[in-house]
């Protein structure tokens, strides 16, 4: 009976360790939704990119693709230590990387380590073509701007 109890506890402990280490959200940002977490892992998180908390904020929830569901934008860096943002669409779990070695749209392939970003609505700005949430990015020594989903990709729009 004791051997059976020990085996059961070992199996439970191993399962607990495995599921806990598979979830980025519990260790890194304590609240990243599991659907976003699993989409990021499937897209190469841990191999091509790592989660980062150098930028401000570390992650945001908003409806970036205009489908009525909250999507997630999370700060990342690539293996070359270039910062960027990964945006996960909830509807199809697709991951879109901006920066971190991929084009931002403003002539750069990364965000500054001291960049700040957040969610904004262009309904209140001069760019009325987008009726959904967008990412506002501010970087020292660079032009501020918005990243908006155009139905195919995230596009950069220069700020005023």
PLY file of the C-alpha trace (Angstrom):
ply
format ascii 1.0
element vertex 160
property float x
property float y
property float z
element edge 159
property int vertex1
property int vertex2
end_header
0.00 0.00 0.00
2.84 2.40 0.84
4.58 1.70 -2.48
1.37 2.48 -4.35
0.95 5.76 -2.44
4.57 6.77 -3.14
4.12 6.02 -6.87
0.90 8.02 -6.98
2.57 10.99 -5.28
5.54 10.82 -7.64
3.27 10.77 -10.69
1.24 13.68 -9.33
4.42 15.63 -8.61
5.81 14.97 -12.09
2.56 15.97 -13.75
2.43 19.13 -11.66
5.98 20.10 -12.60
5.40 19.40 -16.28
2.20 21.43 -16.56
3.61 24.30 -14.49
6.77 24.58 -16.59
4.78 24.46 -19.83
2.85 27.58 -18.90
4.78 30.80 -19.45
2.11 32.90 -17.80
2.45 31.54 -14.29
6.19 32.14 -14.11
6.59 35.25 -16.19
3.65 37.57 -16.02
1.19 35.92 -13.65
-1.97 36.44 -15.63
-1.27 35.91 -19.31
-4.24 33.86 -20.57
-3.50 30.18 -21.21
-4.74 30.38 -24.82
-2.15 33.12 -25.49
0.51 31.23 -23.61
0.04 28.06 -25.67
-0.07 30.04 -28.94
3.22 31.74 -28.05
4.88 28.41 -27.25
3.63 26.94 -30.57
5.04 29.99 -32.41
8.55 29.46 -31.07
8.58 31.13 -27.67
11.56 29.74 -25.82
13.37 28.84 -29.07
13.34 31.98 -31.25
12.01 34.44 -28.68
11.80 34.87 -24.95
9.39 36.88 -22.87
10.83 40.09 -21.54
9.84 42.71 -19.04
12.25 45.50 -19.99
9.69 47.58 -21.85
6.69 49.15 -20.19
4.17 47.48 -19.97
5.05 43.77 -20.18
1.70 42.83 -21.79
-1.70 44.31 -22.70
-5.17 42.94 -23.51
-7.25 44.63 -26.23
-9.21 43.91 -29.40
-6.51 44.52 -32.02
-8.13 42.63 -34.93
-11.65 44.03 -34.44
-13.42 40.69 -33.92
-14.90 41.59 -30.52
-12.52 39.29 -28.58
-9.60 40.41 -26.42
-6.23 39.73 -27.99
-2.86 39.87 -26.20
0.26 41.92 -26.92
3.33 40.81 -25.00
6.88 42.11 -24.86
9.52 39.76 -26.28
13.16 39.70 -27.32
14.86 37.49 -29.88
18.04 35.48 -29.43
20.00 38.55 -30.61
18.48 40.49 -27.68
16.40 42.77 -29.92
13.14 43.86 -28.31
9.72 43.65 -29.89
6.08 42.81 -29.34
4.22 39.59 -30.12
0.50 40.00 -30.70
-1.72 36.94 -30.32
-5.17 36.99 -31.91
-7.61 35.06 -29.79
-9.93 34.02 -32.62
-7.31 31.88 -34.42
-4.35 31.89 -31.98
-2.13 33.46 -34.69
1.02 35.20 -33.46
2.30 38.37 -35.15
5.79 39.59 -34.23
6.76 43.24 -34.62
10.39 44.08 -33.89
12.67 41.52 -32.23
14.54 41.17 -35.53
11.48 41.62 -37.76
10.44 44.90 -39.39
8.53 47.36 -37.24
7.46 49.43 -40.25
9.37 52.55 -39.29
12.68 51.44 -40.83
13.80 49.52 -37.75
13.76 45.85 -36.77
13.53 46.35 -33.02
12.08 48.53 -30.31
14.36 50.47 -28.04
14.99 48.93 -24.64
13.58 52.13 -23.15
10.47 52.17 -25.36
7.07 52.52 -23.80
3.91 51.23 -25.39
0.28 50.72 -24.65
-3.20 50.35 -26.06
-4.88 53.27 -27.75
-8.01 53.72 -29.79
-7.66 55.52 -33.09
-11.33 56.42 -32.96
-10.14 59.50 -31.10
-7.21 60.23 -33.42
-6.97 61.56 -36.94
-6.60 58.04 -38.41
-10.27 57.13 -38.64
-9.70 54.20 -41.01
-9.25 51.87 -38.04
-12.15 51.38 -35.67
-10.30 49.04 -33.34
-7.66 49.14 -30.65
-4.07 49.79 -31.70
-0.67 49.83 -30.04
0.90 53.22 -29.38
4.71 53.13 -29.25
7.01 55.84 -27.95
10.79 55.56 -28.17
13.45 58.08 -27.18
15.17 59.48 -30.27
12.59 58.06 -32.68
9.19 59.06 -34.00
6.19 57.91 -32.01
3.55 55.92 -33.82
0.80 53.35 -33.86
0.77 49.70 -34.89
-2.59 48.74 -36.35
-3.96 45.53 -37.88
-4.98 46.08 -41.51
-6.54 42.64 -41.97
-3.29 41.01 -43.13
-0.46 42.44 -41.03
0.43 45.08 -38.48
1.27 48.39 -40.15
3.15 51.36 -38.73
1.48 54.76 -38.74
3.65 57.70 -37.82
2.41 59.87 -34.95
1.94 63.60 -35.09
0 1
1 2
2 3
3 4
4 5
5 6
6 7
7 8
8 9
9 10
10 11
11 12
12 13
13 14
14 15
15 16
16 17
17 18
18 19
19 20
20 21
21 22
22 23
23 24
24 25
25 26
26 27
27 28
28 29
29 30
30 31
31 32
32 33
33 34
34 35
35 36
36 37
37 38
38 39
39 40
40 41
41 42
42 43
43 44
44 45
45 46
46 47
47 48
48 49
49 50
50 51
51 52
52 53
53 54
54 55
55 56
56 57
57 58
58 59
59 60
60 61
61 62
62 63
63 64
64 65
65 66
66 67
67 68
68 69
69 70
70 71
71 72
72 73
73 74
74 75
75 76
76 77
77 78
78 79
79 80
80 81
81 82
82 83
83 84
84 85
85 86
86 87
87 88
88 89
89 90
90 91
91 92
92 93
93 94
94 95
95 96
96 97
97 98
98 99
99 100
100 101
101 102
102 103
103 104
104 105
105 106
106 107
107 108
108 109
109 110
110 111
111 112
112 113
113 114
114 115
115 116
116 117
117 118
118 119
119 120
120 121
121 122
122 123
123 124
124 125
125 126
126 127
127 128
128 129
129 130
130 131
131 132
132 133
133 134
134 135
135 136
136 137
137 138
138 139
139 140
140 141
141 142
142 143
143 144
144 145
145 146
146 147
147 148
148 149
149 150
150 151
151 152
152 153
153 154
154 155
155 156
156 157
157 158
158 159
